[in-house]
């Protein structure tokens, strides 16, 4: 995936429903700026320093967000942010905690 993400300037995921898409996490791990619909868990990992959230169905907002995203600094600052909150060990520990809570 690093080869794919190196070929784009901005990752755009404009959808009506999502959970927390792996494509957002992968893009951020490759240092790419994000434009995404504010659905599911996307707002839990994306701040205005890494990208732009758009309301579902807001096509005008999408156009503006894509232009705005071109001016957000890409690179290690985005990568470090997502790794600090969504690394595999941390996510695994959170799943363990969740499932252990269900069986208690």
C-alpha positions in Angstrom: 0.0 0.0 0.0 2.8 2.5 0.5 3.4 2.6 -3.3 -0.3 3.4 -3.9 -0.4 6.1 -1.2 2.8 7.6 -2.4 1.0 8.3 -5.7 -1.8 10.4 -4.2 -1.9 13.9 -2.7 -5.0 13.6 -0.7 -7.0 10.5 0.4 -10.7 11.1 0.0 -13.3 8.8 1.4 -16.8 10.2 0.8 -19.4 7.7 2.0 -22.7 7.6 3.8 -21.8 4.9 6.3 -18.5 3.6 7.8 -17.1 2.2 10.9 -13.4 3.1 11.1 -12.1 2.3 7.6 -8.7 0.7 7.4 -8.0 2.9 4.3 -8.1 6.0 6.5 -5.6 4.4 9.0 -3.3 3.3 6.1 -3.4 6.7 4.4 -2.5 8.4 7.7 0.3 5.9 8.4 1.7 6.9 5.0 1.5 10.6 6.0 -1.3 11.5 3.7 -3.9 14.3 4.3 -7.5 13.0 4.6 -10.8 14.3 3.4 -13.6 12.1 4.7 -17.3 12.1 5.6 -18.0 12.6 9.3 -19.5 9.2 9.8 -18.7 6.2 12.1 -15.4 6.4 13.9 -13.5 8.6 11.5 -13.8 11.7 13.7 -12.1 9.7 16.5 -8.8 9.6 14.6 -9.0 12.6 12.3 -8.4 16.2 13.5 -8.1 19.4 11.5 -4.3 18.9 11.6 -4.5 15.7 9.5 -7.5 16.5 7.3 -11.0 17.8 6.8 -14.3 16.2 7.8 -17.3 16.8 5.6 -21.0 16.3 6.4 -22.7 13.4 4.5 -24.4 14.7 1.4 -22.5 18.0 1.4 -21.1 18.0 -2.2 -20.2 21.7 -2.0 -18.4 21.1 1.3 -16.5 18.2 -0.4 -15.1 20.5 -3.1 -14.0 23.1 -0.5 -12.5 20.4 1.7 -10.4 19.0 -1.1 -8.9 22.4 -1.8 -8.4 23.0 1.9 -6.7 19.7 2.3 -4.0 20.6 -0.3 -2.7 23.2 2.2 -2.4 20.8 5.2 1.1 19.7 6.0 1.6 16.0 5.1 4.2 13.6 6.3 5.6 12.4 9.6 3.3 14.6 11.7 0.2 12.7 10.3 2.0 9.3 10.6 3.1 10.0 14.2 -0.5 11.0 15.2 -2.1 7.9 13.9 0.5 5.5 15.2 0.2 7.1 18.6 -3.6 6.3 18.8 -4.0 3.3 16.5 -1.0 1.0 16.7 -1.7 -2.7 16.6 -0.6 -3.4 20.2 -2.8 -0.6 21.6 -5.8 -1.7 19.4 -5.4 -5.3 20.4 -5.3 -4.4 24.1 -8.5 -2.3 23.7 -10.2 -5.3 22.0 -9.1 -7.6 24.9 -10.4 -5.1 27.5 -13.7 -4.9 25.7 -14.2 -8.6 25.3 -13.1 -9.3 28.8 -15.7 -6.9 30.0 -18.4 -8.8 28.2 -17.6 -12.0 29.9 -17.4 -10.5 33.4 
